[in-house]
Amino acid sequence: MPIIVNLDVMMARRKISLNELSERVDLTLSNLSILKTGKAKAIRFSTLESICRVLDCQPADILEYKNEDNNTSKPLVE
Amino acid sequence: MSKTNNFVFWSLYVVAWLIFVGLSIEAGGLVVNFFVSLYKPEFVQNLYQKLDLTQMYRESRLAFFSIFSFILIISILKSCLFYIVIRLMHGMDLLKPFSVFVSRQILQISYYTLSIGLLSYIARQSAKKLVHHDFVPSNLNQFWADSQAFIVIGAVIYIIATIFKKGVDIQSENDLTV
């Protein structure tokens, strides 16, 4: 999947453990683990909002787009 | 799930087991009947349902083998169908029914039901073509009398299976949404 979740990077920068994040974001450990390992298929805006609030960051710090296939359609802006 | 639903489910499970045992006995009896009519035709009168096709065997081997193949395949498919029903009811989690296993079983049930219906229909038409011969017994129709019902039920189950498959996809997507 070309969307990469950099939650672990942000957690390391803020020196926060998964347990603590889970308590402060009010999300179960298993759901956070799904998000951290990149298995998640979708993320709610409310979840993203609370993660950004707790980690004091922007959504772009957590989510990153990486084009895996070079032969597909060209970007609109060059 | 309510207690009444649970009771109905387990009652149906027991009924499915009973039907499976009955159909297996019928299929086994017909297989024995097939071999006895090949090697000891005089004993056929004492066998299950007294299905005597020995005269057909003597007059037309092609008709005998095709009619008996239809009878055997249909009865074996029917017992396989109920085996899948039992497997489905045994492995199904009533609290979380939308799983890949259940979806696959329902799809298999629809395939088996449709196959039984179509084969019964073809067999009935073939038997009709042979009716002007003297060697076709009157009790043959009981094996494929319900062909249209099987086709209709098979089609309905196929539609349900397709909807169920979509439900499983939505459920898995929902599970992976955080």
Interface residues (C-beta under 8 A of the other chain):
Chain A: L27 N31 L32 I34 L35 K39 A40 K41 A42 I43 R44 T47
Chain B: E173 L176 T177 V178
